[in-house]
Amino acid sequence: MIRLLLAEDKTIIRQGLRRLLESYADLKVVGEAENGQQAVEQAAILQPDLVLMDVRMPVMDGMAATQLICDRFPQVKVLILTTFDDEQYIEKVMDVGASGYLLKDTPSEELADAIRSAHRGYTQLGPGLFKKVFSQRSVASKNSADSRRLELANLTPREREVLSLIATGASNREIAEILCIAEKTVKNHVSSILSRLNLRDRTQAAVFTHSLPHTKLSENLKADE
């Protein structure tokens, strides 16, 4: 059972989400919040598995609430659900620790699946959002790709393999099975990757990988074979 906290300032939307999500046997709404401050307070009290967070709310917005929840309760996942597809919102909430960013027109089955995937540690972005974010980044900075190439070169071949699997949303256990290594070894590789790339968590690692030129990671892997 995945325990959910709904953070949404519009009552009718919260009620609709509750009815929709609780129609699935493995999802249970354990609390609701009308603003970001309430979301942080309810997260502390209820310790949900995942918070479904709107971005624009009174008192405290979803971005600030997401950062506080991710900092204070790292075991709690935060999945953004909003009407705004502005790339600046997406980048900022992912940078502060959100596990994904979806739009409110996401079909119910896809939303339920995204919640399950985020709960398992998979990064979730709605269709076209990765492309939207990183096309803007490439326009903003022509040198960023070269910088990422240099950062990638600091990784060992095995670390680049682990990084490519992190980007697919694979858990440490799944990576260990795929690469036929111990799960503890995977954890050590992940820690090393985050340190070498100056990243905070797996979500940032996945975003970093998706920001690379399409074939760059695979080319680096092949070059080391």
N, C-alpha and C positions, 0 to 999 in steps of 0.2 A: 504494500500500500504506500503510495506516494502522498505525503501530507503537504498541502498547499496553503499559502497565504496569498490573498488577492489584495493588491494595492491599486486602487482605482477610485478617483474622486466622484465619478458619476454612479449614483446608486443603481440606476436601471441597468447599466452595463455590468456592474458587479453581480447583481442578481442573475442576469442572463448567463454570465460566465460560470457562476456557481452551479446553476441547473445543468448547463452543458457539460461541465467537467465531472460532476458527480453522477452523470449518466454512465460513466466508465467505472467498472468495478474496482480498478486499481488506483483510482484517483479520489482523494478526499480533501475537501476544503475545510481547514481547521480554524481559519480566521479571516477577517477582512479589515482593511485599512482605507480611510478616506484621503490620506495624504502621506507624504514620505515620512514625517515624524512618527505618525502612528505605525507605519510599516516597520520602522526600526524598533519601536517599543514592543510591537506584537512579535517580531522575530526573536527578541530577547526572551519573551515570556513563553511563546509556543514552540520555539525551535523547530520550525517546519523544515521539510526537505527542500522545498523550493518556493521562492516568492515570484509571483507573476506581477510584474511592476510596470505601471504606466510611467511616462516621462514627465509630462506636464501636470503637476498637481499643486494645490495651495500649501502654505505653511513651509513645506520642504519639498523640492521637486524630486523626481525619481532618480536623477543622476546622483544627487547628494546622498539620498537614501541608499542607493545601490553601493556606493563607496563605503558608507558606514557599515552596512550589513556584511559586505565582503571582508572588510578589515576586522570587524569584531567577531563575526561568526563564519569563519572560512568553510565550515562544513555545509552551510546553507547556500544553495544555488539561487541565482537571480536571473530570471528570464524576462527581458523587456517585451512588453506587448503594447504597441502604440499605433497611432495613425500617422506619425511623422517619419518619413524616410530620409530625412536630412543626414548627409554623410557625417557632419560634425557631431550630431547626436550619437550616431552609431560608433564612431571612433572613440568618443569620450567615455561612453558607458562600457565599452569593451576594455578600454584601458584601465578603468577602475575595478574591473573584475567580473562584469556580467558574463553569464554563460551563453548568452545569445540575444538576438534582436529580431523580433517578428512584428509584422503589421497586423492590425485588428481585422483585416479582411482575410486572414488565414483560415482556410476551411477547418471545421471542427476536428476532423480525423487527423489532419496534419498538425494542428495545435497539440492534440493529445500525444501524438508521436514525438513531437518536439520536446514536450515536457518529459517524457520517458527518457529520451536521448540525453537531454541536458542533465537529468538526474543521474545518468550513468557516466557523465563526464564529457559528453560530446558537445562541441561548440555548435550552436545553431544560429544560422542567419537565413532570413527569408530569401526567396528566389530573386536573383539579380542584385542583392545588396552587396555581396562581396565585390562584384564587378563595378557597382556604382561607387563604392568607397575607394577602391584602389585605382580606378580610372582617374578620379579626382586627385589622388595622391601623386600619380605619375605626372599629371599636368603641373601640379604645384612644385615638384622638385625633380629635375632631370637627373640629379646626382644620387638620388636615393637608391636606385637599383645598383649602382656601383658600390655604394656603402654596404648594402645588404650582401653583395657578393663577397666583399672582404670579410664581413662578419661570418658568413657561411664557411669561408675557407679556414676559419679558426677551429672548426669542428673536426673530429676524427670521422673516418668513413662510417663507423658503427653509430656514432652520434647522429650523423646525417640520416642513417636508416631509421633510427628511433624518432627523429624529428619528423620525417615524412609520414610515419605511422601516427604520431600525435596529431598531425594535420587532418588525418582521416577520422579522428575521434576515438581511436583505439585506446583502451585502458591499459594500465601497466601489465595486467595479467594477460591481456590479449596480445600485447607487444611481445611479452616473454614467450608465449606459445608460438607466435609467428617466427621469431628469430631463434627459437630453441635455446634461450638463455634463462637464467633465474630471474624471478620477479624483483629480487633485491638488486640485481645487476641493472635492471631497467631503471629502477628508482635512482641509482647512482648516476646513470647516463642522463636522466631527466634533470637532476640537480646540476650536473656539469653543463648541460645545454643552456639552462636558464642563466647560470653564472657567466658562461662565455658570451652569450648574446645579450646579457644585461636585461633579461626579461623577468617579470615577476611570477608568472604562473603559466600553466598549460594553455590557457586561453590566448595569452599574448603570443605564445610559441606558435599556435595554430594560425593566428592572424599574420605573424611574421612570415610563415611559410607560404600562405596564400598571396602575400604581397610580392613574392619572388617572381621573376619572369617565368612563364609557364613551364619551360623545360629545364630551368636552371638546376633544380635539386636533383632531378634524374640524371642530368648530364654529369654532375659532380659525383654521383654514385657510380656511374658507368666508368668514369675516368679513374676511379680508384680500384676497379675490379682487376 
